[in-house]
Amino acid sequence: MANGGELQRQAQEKELLAARFDNYAKDLITYFDHIKTGSVESGPVWTGPAAQRFEQDTGRHRSDVDRLIEQCYLASRNLRRMALQLRQQAEQATTTI
């Protein structure tokens, strides 16, 4: 079994990875929301059949992106739960020594 210090290090690594997944999810939201398919104040960004196809494709891919975002958040929550368990194990390891 790993010692308390090693378990704390592993917990911190999981927390850092969880933060990365949170940032990935936030970035996906930001990037996808910045795709210009509609109009801006000065008029349409893009018009015509190609623009319509692009907008339809974007709508279809939105659910895929939403699923990916949720998976990133789920991974983050799981990593934080594992980090908490590791910290508890580290605490037990130091109290039994």
HUMOGI-V514703 format. One record per pair of residues at least 24 apart in sequence whose C-alpha atoms are under 8 Angstrom apart, sorted by the first residue. I is the first residue (numbers start at 1). GAP is how many residues later the second one is. D is the distance in Angstrom with one decimal. If there is no record, write none. Layout:
I&GAP&D, I&GAP&D
This chain:
3&87&6.9, 3&90&6.5, 3&91&7.8, 4&85&7.4, 4&86&4.0, 4&87&6.7, 4&89&5.5, 4&90&5.9, 5&85&7.0, 7&79&5.6, 7&80&6.6, 7&82&7.2, 7&83&5.4, 8&78&6.7, 8&79&5.7, 8&82&6.3, 10&73&7.3, 10&76&7.3, 11&71&7.3, 11&72&4.1, 11&73&7.0, 11&75&5.6, 11&76&6.3, 12&71&6.9, 14&65&5.5, 14&66&6.6, 14&68&7.4, 14&69&5.8, 15&64&6.6, 15&65&5.8, 15&68&6.4, 17&59&7.5, 17&62&7.4, 18&57&7.0, 18&58&4.1, 18&59&7.1, 18&61&5.7, 18&62&6.5, 19&57&6.9, 21&51&5.2, 21&52&6.6, 21&54&7.0, 21&55&5.7, 22&50&6.5, 22&51&6.0, 22&54&6.4, 24&45&7.8, 24&48&7.1, 25&43&7.7, 25&44&4.8, 25&45&7.6, 25&47&5.8, 25&48&6.8, 26&43&7.8, 28&37&7.3, 28&41&6.9, 29&40&7.5, 32&30&7.9, 32&33&8.0
